[in-house]
Amino acid sequence: MTAPDTLRYAKIPLTHGSSAIPALGFGTLIPDPLATEQATKTALEVGFRHFDCSERYRNEQAVGDAMQEVFKAGTIQRKDVFVTTKLWNNNHRPERVKPAFEASRQRLRLDYVDCYLVHTPLPSNRATSRTRGTSAARLSMILR
């Protein structure tokens, strides 16, 4: 007897809209661009629909190339894939958020990104309330 694969299909509803993010995501922190592209295609083929990216990983283009190839094949549609990415620390100032967002979106070759997170990679006991408040405010502005 096998247990149902509930986590694979579980989604978490978003409070700022009618969509939901898949609970299980594929992390794209893979240093080699060719390995990133192949892993992303394979992840899509086996059923992942949430991809976690970051400007800092420096592989958004490889992730985007893989997604576009799969989308063009017609087996998976863009609307079924949830993509998140993160700003690196040097792009947290308000005047740098939108250009950094657009640069990531273009590297990912996507007409939109489902979620863009501004964060500082500090342990929670070192993060200031100002940092957490800024991150939450910017994140809520960009959610679709």
N, CA, C and O atoms as a DFTB+ gen file, in Angstrom:
576 C
 N C O
     1  1       0.834      -1.175       0.000
     2  2       0.000       0.000       0.000
     3  2       0.889       1.252       0.000
     4  3       1.843       1.327       0.774
     5  1       0.591       2.214      -0.843
     6  2       1.373       3.445      -0.902
     7  2       0.555       4.606      -0.347
     8  3      -0.666       4.663      -0.494
     9  1       1.259       5.517       0.287
    10  2       0.592       6.707       0.836
    11  2       0.349       7.707      -0.283
    12  3       1.137       7.775      -1.226
    13  1      -0.718       8.481      -0.200
    14  2      -0.965       9.492      -1.232
    15  2       0.141      10.545      -1.225
    16  3       0.685      10.892      -0.176
    17  1       0.448      11.028      -2.379
    18  2       1.520      12.001      -2.554
    19  2       0.958      13.410      -2.367
    20  3       0.939      14.203      -3.308
    21  1       0.502      13.720      -1.152
    22  2      -0.205      14.976      -0.922
    23  2       0.706      16.193      -0.982
    24  3       0.286      17.236      -1.483
    25  1       1.946      16.098      -0.486
    26  2       2.832      17.254      -0.494
    27  2       3.153      17.689      -1.920
    28  3       3.289      18.882      -2.188
    29  1       3.272      16.749      -2.816
    30  2       3.603      17.064      -4.203
    31  2       2.586      18.014      -4.830
    32  3       2.944      18.843      -5.667
    33  1       1.333      17.899      -4.434
    34  2       0.279      18.715      -5.031
    35  2      -0.270      19.780      -4.089
    36  3      -1.186      20.517      -4.453
    37  1       0.278      19.865      -2.891
    38  2      -0.216      20.837      -1.908
    39  2       0.130      22.261      -2.333
    40  3       1.200      22.505      -2.890
    41  1      -0.774      23.193      -2.070
    42  2      -0.559      24.612      -2.373
    43  2      -0.919      25.444      -1.155
    44  3      -1.791      25.083      -0.366
    45  1      -0.227      26.563      -1.024
    46  2      -0.467      27.483       0.080
    47  2      -1.130      28.726      -0.504
    48  3      -0.541      29.390      -1.356
    49  1      -2.343      29.052      -0.063
    50  2      -3.036      30.223      -0.613
    51  2      -2.307      31.515      -0.248
    52  3      -1.765      31.648       0.849
    53  1      -2.302      32.454      -1.174
    54  2      -1.702      33.763      -0.946
    55  2      -2.776      34.714      -0.420
    56  3      -3.926      34.670      -0.855
    57  1      -2.392      35.560       0.507
    58  2      -3.377      36.460       1.098
    59  2      -3.693      37.648       0.201
    60  3      -4.732      38.284       0.377
    61  1      -2.823      37.965      -0.759
    62  2      -3.017      39.131      -1.633
    63  2      -3.466      38.722      -3.028
    64  3      -2.955      39.242      -4.020
    65  1      -4.396      37.814      -3.113
    66  2      -4.873      37.418      -4.436
    67  2      -5.566      36.081      -4.393
    68  3      -5.759      35.486      -3.333
    69  1      -5.929      35.631      -5.553
    70  2      -6.692      34.391      -5.625
    71  2      -5.826      33.188      -5.970
    72  3      -6.344      32.078      -6.092
    73  1      -4.525      33.379      -6.129
    74  2      -3.665      32.262      -6.494
    75  2      -3.064      31.607      -5.250
    76  3      -3.250      32.074      -4.126
    77  1      -2.346      30.520      -5.483
    78  2      -1.691      29.786      -4.399
    79  2      -0.330      29.320      -4.889
    80  3      -0.158      29.013      -6.068
    81  1       0.625      29.270      -3.988
    82  2       1.981      28.856      -4.317
    83  2       2.136      27.371      -3.984
    84  3       1.722      26.937      -2.909
    85  1       2.722      26.592      -4.882
    86  2       2.970      25.191      -4.543
    87  2       3.849      25.099      -3.289
    88  3       4.835      25.825      -3.165
    89  1       3.490      24.210      -2.368
    90  2       4.216      24.072      -1.105
    91  2       5.619      23.536      -1.314
    92  3       6.519      23.849      -0.535
    93  1       5.819      22.751      -2.325
    94  2       7.110      22.143      -2.594
    95  2       7.751      22.847      -3.788
    96  3       7.178      22.885      -4.877
    97  1       8.941      23.402      -3.575
    98  2       9.619      24.130      -4.639
    99  2      10.963      23.514      -4.972
   100  3      11.550      22.795      -4.164
   101  1      11.440      23.803      -6.167
   102  2      12.744      23.328      -6.625
   103  2      13.743      24.470      -6.497
   104  3      13.583      25.509      -7.137
   105  1      14.767      24.286      -5.679
   106  2      15.813      25.292      -5.503
   107  2      16.801      25.241      -6.654
   108  3      17.249      24.163      -7.044
   109  1      17.141      26.392      -7.198
   110  2      17.999      26.439      -8.388
   111  2      19.428      26.870      -8.087
   112  3      20.127      27.326      -8.992
   113  1      19.879      26.741      -6.858
   114  2      21.255      27.100      -6.524
   115  2      22.186      25.998      -7.031
   116  3      22.623      25.128      -6.277
   117  1      22.472      26.065      -8.322
   118  2      23.350      25.104      -8.995
   119  2      24.369      25.945      -9.756
   120  3      23.986      26.688     -10.660
   121  1      25.653      25.851      -9.420
   122  2      26.637      26.775      -9.993
   123  2      26.881      26.649     -11.502
   124  3      27.159      27.652     -12.158
   125  1      26.787      25.471     -12.048
   126  2      27.092      25.270     -13.464
   127  2      25.856      25.552     -14.322
   128  3      24.805      24.951     -14.099
   129  1      25.967      26.465     -15.306
   130  2      24.788      26.816     -16.128
   131  2      24.187      25.632     -16.888
   132  3      22.964      25.526     -16.980
   133  1      25.010      24.751     -17.428
   134  2      24.470      23.598     -18.153
   135  2      23.734      22.651     -17.203
   136  3      22.668      22.132     -17.535
   137  1      24.308      22.434     -16.027
   138  2      23.645      21.587     -15.035
   139  2      22.347      22.243     -14.555
   140  3      21.350      21.559     -14.328
   141  1      22.365      23.567     -14.402
   142  2      21.165      24.304     -13.998
   143  2      20.059      24.119     -15.026
   144  3      18.914      23.833     -14.675
   145  1      20.406      24.283     -16.286
   146  2      19.407      24.157     -17.353
   147  2      18.813      22.750     -17.385
   148  3      17.595      22.588     -17.469
   149  1      19.665      21.744     -17.318
   150  2      19.177      20.363     -17.371
   151  2      18.343      20.025     -16.136
   152  3      17.295      19.387     -16.243
   153  1      18.810      20.453     -14.969
   154  2      18.070      20.174     -13.735
   155  2      16.699      20.850     -13.749
   156  3      15.712      20.271     -13.295
   157  1      16.642      22.063     -14.265
   158  2      15.363      22.786     -14.334
   159  2      14.397      22.075     -15.273
   160  3      13.223      21.909     -14.943
   161  1      14.877      21.656     -16.436
   162  2      14.009      20.923     -17.373
   163  2      13.512      19.629     -16.741
   164  3      12.329      19.299     -16.826
   165  1      14.423      18.904     -16.110
   166  2      14.043      17.641     -15.475
   167  2      13.032      17.878     -14.363
   168  3      12.059      17.135     -14.234
   169  1      13.261      18.917     -13.557
   170  2      12.331      19.232     -12.467
   171  2      10.933      19.524     -13.018
   172  3       9.938      19.066     -12.456
   173  1      10.856      20.279     -14.108
   174  2       9.554      20.544     -14.733
   175  2       8.920      19.239     -15.224
   176  3       7.726      19.011     -15.028
   177  1       9.713      18.402     -15.851
   178  2       9.190      17.151     -16.411
   179  2       8.664      16.203     -15.340
   180  3       7.703      15.474     -15.584
   181  1       9.281      16.199     -14.149
   182  2       8.829      15.281     -13.098
   183  2       7.742      15.877     -12.214
   184  3       7.253      15.210     -11.303
   185  1       7.359      17.128     -12.471
   186  2       6.198      17.677     -11.793
   187  2       6.401      18.895     -10.918
   188  3       5.422      19.409     -10.377
   189  1       7.626      19.388     -10.749
   190  2       7.799      20.612      -9.969
   191  2       7.138      21.764     -10.696
   192  3       7.257      21.889     -11.915
   193  1       6.427      22.620      -9.937
   194  2       5.771      23.786     -10.521
   195  2       6.112      25.065      -9.760
   196  3       5.555      26.124     -10.048
   197  1       7.014      24.975      -8.803
   198  2       7.496      26.142      -8.068
   199  2       9.019      26.130      -8.136
   200  3       9.659      25.147      -7.762
   201  1       9.593      27.231      -8.617
   202  2      11.042      27.344      -8.764
   203  2      11.539      28.535      -7.966
   204  3      11.057      29.657      -8.125
   205  1      12.509      28.270      -7.108
   206  2      13.096      29.308      -6.262
   207  2      14.420      29.735      -6.872
   208  3      15.345      28.931      -6.989
   209  1      14.509      30.991      -7.259
   210  2      15.696      31.540      -7.907
   211  2      16.237      32.695      -7.075
   212  3      15.654      33.069      -6.057
   213  1      17.356      33.253      -7.520
   214  2      17.926      34.424      -6.870
   215  2      18.883      35.111      -7.829
   216  3      19.606      34.468      -8.590
   217  1      18.868      36.426      -7.770
   218  2      19.841      37.219      -8.522
   219  2      21.255      36.766      -8.157
   220  3      22.126      36.683      -9.022
   221  1      21.475      36.480      -6.900
   222  2      22.800      36.114      -6.391
   223  2      23.312      34.785      -6.944
   224  3      24.525      34.583      -7.013
   225  1      22.428      33.880      -7.339
   226  2      22.864      32.586      -7.869
   227  2      23.560      32.719      -9.220
   228  3      24.318      31.842      -9.635
   229  1      23.288      33.834      -9.898
   230  2      23.878      34.119     -11.212
   231  2      23.577      33.033     -12.251
   232  3      24.410      32.725     -13.103
   233  1      22.390      32.469     -12.164
   234  2      22.005      31.455     -13.138
   235  2      20.567      31.635     -13.623
   236  3      19.976      30.710     -14.179
   237  1      20.011      32.820     -13.411
   238  2      18.629      33.056     -13.834
   239  2      18.455      32.837     -15.340
   240  3      17.405      32.360     -15.772
   241  1      19.449      33.171     -16.128
   242  2      19.319      32.970     -17.569
   243  2      19.210      31.489     -17.913
   244  3      18.415      31.115     -18.776
   245  1      19.991      30.646     -17.258
   246  2      19.918      29.203     -17.518
   247  2      18.558      28.646     -17.097
   248  3      17.994      27.796     -17.786
   249  1      18.038      29.120     -15.975
   250  2      16.708      28.693     -15.529
   251  2      15.662      29.132     -16.559
   252  3      14.798      28.346     -16.950
   253  1      15.749      30.387     -16.991
   254  2      14.810      30.907     -17.987
   255  2      14.890      30.178     -19.315
   256  3      13.864      29.886     -19.930
   257  1      16.099      29.884     -19.761
   258  2      16.263      29.145     -21.027
   259  2      15.587      27.778     -20.944
   260  3      14.893      27.361     -21.871
   261  1      15.798      27.086     -19.821
   262  2      15.191      25.763     -19.653
   263  2      13.668      25.851     -19.656
   264  3      12.991      25.044     -20.292
   265  1      13.136      26.840     -18.939
   266  2      11.679      26.985     -18.889
   267  2      11.111      27.281     -20.266
   268  3      10.110      26.688     -20.670
   269  1      11.744      28.192     -20.985
   270  2      11.253      28.537     -22.317
   271  2      11.259      27.329     -23.248
   272  3      10.338      27.153     -24.045
   273  1      12.282      26.507     -23.151
   274  2      12.344      25.307     -23.992
   275  2      11.178      24.364     -23.693
   276  3      10.560      23.824     -24.611
   277  1      10.887      24.172     -22.422
   278  2       9.778      23.298     -22.035
   279  2       8.434      23.923     -22.427
   280  3       7.543      23.225     -22.912
   281  1       8.289      25.239     -22.217
   282  2       7.039      25.904     -22.597
   283  2       6.805      25.800     -24.106
   284  3       5.680      25.560     -24.545
   285  1       7.863      25.981     -24.895
   286  2       7.726      25.904     -26.359
   287  2       7.362      24.505     -26.828
   288  3       6.699      24.341     -27.853
   289  1       7.794      23.495     -26.080
   290  2       7.443      22.114     -26.423
   291  2       5.949      21.866     -26.226
   292  3       5.390      20.925     -26.790
   293  1       5.300      22.721     -25.416
   294  2       3.854      22.636     -25.247
   295  2       3.379      21.670     -24.181
   296  3       2.172      21.521     -23.990
   297  1       4.281      21.013     -23.485
   298  2       3.849      20.048     -22.471
   299  2       3.457      20.718     -21.158
   300  3       2.659      20.175     -20.393
   301  1       4.015      21.893     -20.899
   302  2       3.719      22.648     -19.678
   303  2       3.502      24.096     -20.076
   304  3       4.222      24.629     -20.920
   305  1       2.511      24.730     -19.470
   306  2       2.227      26.131     -19.762
   307  2       2.798      27.036     -18.676
   308  3       2.891      26.638     -17.514
   309  1       3.177      28.246     -19.055
   310  2       3.736      29.210     -18.109
   311  2       2.794      29.468     -16.935
   312  3       3.240      29.605     -15.796
   313  1       1.510      29.533     -17.210
   314  2       0.547      29.848     -16.157
   315  2       0.522      28.796     -15.049
   316  3       0.001      29.062     -13.966
   317  1       1.068      27.622     -15.294
   318  2       1.086      26.547     -14.307
   319  2       2.344      26.531     -13.455
   320  3       2.468      25.707     -12.548
   321  1       3.287      27.441     -13.737
   322  2       4.573      27.454     -13.037
   323  2       4.687      28.715     -12.182
   324  3       4.444      29.821     -12.664
   325  1       5.053      28.545     -10.925
   326  2       5.215      29.640      -9.976
   327  2       6.713      29.881      -9.807
   328  3       7.450      28.967      -9.436
   329  1       7.164      31.099     -10.076
   330  2       8.586      31.424     -10.002
   331  2       8.809      32.496      -8.951
   332  3       8.136      33.526      -8.953
   333  1       9.748      32.256      -8.059
   334  2      10.147      33.268      -7.082
   335  2      11.629      33.563      -7.295
   336  3      12.396      32.691      -7.703
   337  1      12.008      34.772      -7.019
   338  2      13.422      35.134      -7.060
   339  2      13.676      36.205      -6.009
   340  3      12.735      36.781      -5.464
   341  1      14.945      36.470      -5.726
   342  2      15.298      37.366      -4.636
   343  2      16.297      38.420      -5.092
   344  3      17.169      38.164      -5.921
   345  1      16.144      39.603      -4.528
   346  2      17.126      40.673      -4.737
   347  2      18.325      40.433      -3.834
   348  3      18.176      39.958      -2.708
   349  1      19.500      40.758      -4.323
   350  2      20.672      40.704      -3.469
   351  2      20.759      42.006      -2.683
   352  3      20.075      42.979      -3.002
   353  1      21.591      42.020      -1.666
   354  2      21.659      43.128      -0.707
   355  2      21.920      44.491      -1.340
   356  3      21.402      45.495      -0.853
   357  1      22.696      44.552      -2.398
   358  2      23.020      45.858      -2.982
   359  2      21.853      46.465      -3.754
   360  3      21.979      47.579      -4.262
   361  1      20.748      45.784      -3.858
   362  2      19.581      46.290      -4.588
   363  2      18.367      46.524      -3.690
   364  3      17.233      46.481      -4.167
   365  1      18.586      46.768      -2.423
   366  2      17.474      46.972      -1.501
   367  2      16.963      48.401      -1.457
   368  3      15.826      48.630      -1.046
   369  1      17.764      49.360      -1.866
   370  2      17.301      50.754      -1.826
   371  2      16.092      50.910      -2.752
   372  3      16.043      50.297      -3.818
   373  1      15.129      51.719      -2.353
   374  2      13.892      51.837      -3.140
   375  2      14.119      52.119      -4.622
   376  3      13.415      51.559      -5.463
   377  1      15.076      52.966      -4.961
   378  2      15.294      53.298      -6.374
   379  2      15.934      52.154      -7.165
   380  3      15.975      52.204      -8.395
   381  1      16.430      51.134      -6.480
   382  2      17.074      50.010      -7.177
   383  2      16.182      48.778      -7.281
   384  3      16.502      47.846      -8.019
   385  1      15.073      48.760      -6.557
   386  2      14.218      47.570      -6.535
   387  2      13.636      47.270      -7.919
   388  3      13.781      46.157      -8.423
   389  1      12.981      48.256      -8.532
   390  2      12.328      48.006      -9.818
   391  2      13.332      47.643     -10.916
   392  3      13.085      46.679     -11.640
   393  1      14.452      48.363     -11.081
   394  2      15.420      47.949     -12.112
   395  2      15.984      46.546     -11.871
   396  3      16.192      45.787     -12.818
   397  1      16.229      46.204     -10.602
   398  2      16.743      44.858     -10.303
   399  2      15.693      43.798     -10.617
   400  3      16.007      42.729     -11.140
   401  1      14.441      44.113     -10.290
   402  2      13.336      43.208     -10.608
   403  2      13.248      42.979     -12.113
   404  3      13.156      41.840     -12.570
   405  1      13.277      44.062     -12.876
   406  2      13.183      43.953     -14.335
   407  2      14.369      43.174     -14.915
   408  3      14.197      42.393     -15.850
   409  1      15.555      43.381     -14.372
   410  2      16.728      42.655     -14.851
   411  2      16.579      41.153     -14.602
   412  3      16.897      40.347     -15.477
   413  1      16.107      40.779     -13.434
   414  2      15.886      39.357     -13.141
   415  2      14.806      38.778     -14.046
   416  3      14.956      37.680     -14.582
   417  1      13.726      39.517     -14.208
   418  2      12.628      39.039     -15.059
   419  2      13.109      38.800     -16.483
   420  3      12.730      37.814     -17.115
   421  1      13.949      39.709     -16.990
   422  2      14.484      39.544     -18.344
   423  2      15.443      38.365     -18.423
   424  3      15.413      37.609     -19.394
   425  1      16.299      38.199     -17.407
   426  2      17.200      37.046     -17.404
   427  2      16.414      35.747     -17.355
   428  3      16.794      34.764     -17.991
   429  1      15.322      35.739     -16.604
   430  2      14.482      34.548     -16.505
   431  2      13.620      34.348     -17.758
   432  3      12.991      33.304     -17.927
   433  1      13.598      35.362     -18.634
   434  2      12.823      35.323     -19.880
   435  2      11.336      35.090     -19.607
   436  3      10.672      34.323     -20.303
   437  1      10.836      35.769     -18.582
   438  2       9.438      35.636     -18.198
   439  2       8.745      36.977     -18.318
   440  3       9.347      38.022     -18.071
   441  1       7.470      36.945     -18.700
   442  2       6.721      38.190     -18.793
   443  2       6.313      38.687     -17.416
   444  3       5.973      39.860     -17.262
   445  1       6.340      37.824     -16.421
   446  2       6.103      38.219     -15.037
   447  2       6.769      37.202     -14.126
   448  3       7.032      36.069     -14.530
   449  1       7.036      37.611     -12.908
   450  2       7.549      36.730     -11.861
   451  2       6.491      36.742     -10.773
   452  3       5.960      37.802     -10.439
   453  1       6.178      35.585     -10.217
   454  2       5.088      35.500      -9.254
   455  2       5.417      36.158      -7.922
   456  3       4.523      36.681      -7.257
   457  1       6.651      36.141      -7.533
   458  2       7.021      36.706      -6.243
   459  2       8.472      37.153      -6.301
   460  3       9.331      36.435      -6.812
   461  1       8.735      38.324      -5.783
   462  2      10.099      38.840      -5.739
   463  2      10.362      39.264      -4.316
   464  3       9.670      40.136      -3.790
   465  1      11.339      38.670      -3.692
   466  2      11.596      38.903      -2.280
   467  2      12.844      39.746      -2.075
   468  3      13.905      39.454      -2.628
   469  1      12.704      40.782      -1.284
   470  2      13.832      41.589      -0.852
   471  2      14.201      41.064       0.527
   472  3      13.364      41.048       1.430
   473  1      15.428      40.642       0.694
   474  2      15.795      40.115       2.003
   475  2      17.260      40.358       2.305
   476  3      18.064      40.638       1.416
   477  1      17.581      40.246       3.562
   478  2      18.953      40.302       4.029
   479  2      19.241      38.962       4.675
   480  3      18.539      38.569       5.607
   481  1      20.252      38.254       4.207
   482  2      20.516      36.915       4.748
   483  2      21.198      36.963       6.114
   484  3      22.361      36.584       6.256
   485  1      20.463      37.430       7.103
   486  2      20.956      37.474       8.476
   487  2      20.144      36.504       9.314
   488  3      18.967      36.279       9.033
   489  1      20.755      35.926      10.339
   490  2      19.945      35.121      11.261
   491  2      18.827      35.984      11.836
   492  3      19.000      37.192      12.000
   493  1      17.698      35.385      12.139
   494  2      16.535      36.163      12.583
   495  2      16.817      36.994      13.826
   496  3      16.195      38.041      14.007
   497  1      17.728      36.567      14.684
   498  2      18.010      37.357      15.870
   499  2      18.842      38.598      15.553
   500  3      18.965      39.479      16.404
   501  1      19.419      38.693      14.347
   502  2      20.201      39.860      13.968
   503  2      19.431      40.795      13.041
   504  3      19.795      41.963      12.904
   505  1      18.389      40.308      12.413
   506  2      17.613      41.154      11.504
   507  2      16.861      42.204      12.323
   508  3      16.279      41.899      13.363
   509  1      16.885      43.412      11.847
   510  2      16.199      44.484      12.565
   511  2      14.740      44.527      12.152
   512  3      14.368      44.000      11.103
   513  1      13.924      45.146      12.968
   514  2      12.514      45.279      12.603
   515  2      12.388      46.137      11.352
   516  3      11.454      45.950      10.572
   517  1      13.303      47.070      11.147
   518  2      13.279      47.905       9.941
   519  2      13.495      47.036       8.703
   520  3      12.792      47.203       7.706
   521  1      14.448      46.116       8.751
   522  2      14.714      45.229       7.616
   523  2      13.500      44.355       7.338
   524  3      13.065      44.232       6.193
   525  1      12.958      43.753       8.383
   526  2      11.804      42.873       8.179
   527  2      10.618      43.666       7.639
   528  3       9.920      43.187       6.746
   529  1      10.375      44.862       8.157
   530  2       9.256      45.681       7.693
   531  2       9.418      46.096       6.242
   532  3       8.453      46.075       5.478
   533  1      10.630      46.473       5.855
   534  2      10.890      46.869       4.467
   535  2      10.663      45.691       3.545
   536  3      10.025      45.824       2.501
   537  1      11.187      44.534       3.931
   538  2      11.027      43.347       3.093
   539  2       9.561      43.017       2.902
   540  3       9.121      42.768       1.780
   541  1       8.802      43.012       3.983
   542  2       7.390      42.664       3.886
   543  2       6.636      43.669       3.036
   544  3       5.770      43.287       2.248
   545  1       6.954      44.963       3.183
   546  2       6.252      45.991       2.418
   547  2       6.539      45.847       0.934
   548  3       5.618      45.906       0.119
   549  1       7.786      45.662       0.574
   550  2       8.128      45.535      -0.841
   551  2       7.576      44.250      -1.429
   552  3       7.106      44.237      -2.567
   553  1       7.628      43.175      -0.668
   554  2       7.110      41.909      -1.162
   555  2       5.623      42.022      -1.459
   556  3       5.162      41.544      -2.496
   557  1       4.873      42.642      -0.570
   558  2       3.437      42.728      -0.787
   559  2       3.087      43.590      -1.988
   560  3       2.028      43.407      -2.589
   561  1       3.964      44.531      -2.352
   562  2       3.700      45.372      -3.518
   563  2       3.868      44.591      -4.814
   564  3       3.237      44.925      -5.816
   565  1       4.699      43.564      -4.814
   566  2       5.070      42.919      -6.053
   567  2       4.324      41.619      -6.289
   568  3       4.337      41.105      -7.407
   569  1       3.683      41.081      -5.286
   570  2       2.920      39.857      -5.490
   571  2       1.842      40.075      -6.540
   572  3       1.206      41.129      -6.565
   573  1       1.633      39.114      -7.386
   574  2       0.616      39.295      -8.415
   575  2      -0.759      39.132      -7.859
   576  3      -1.740      39.252      -8.592
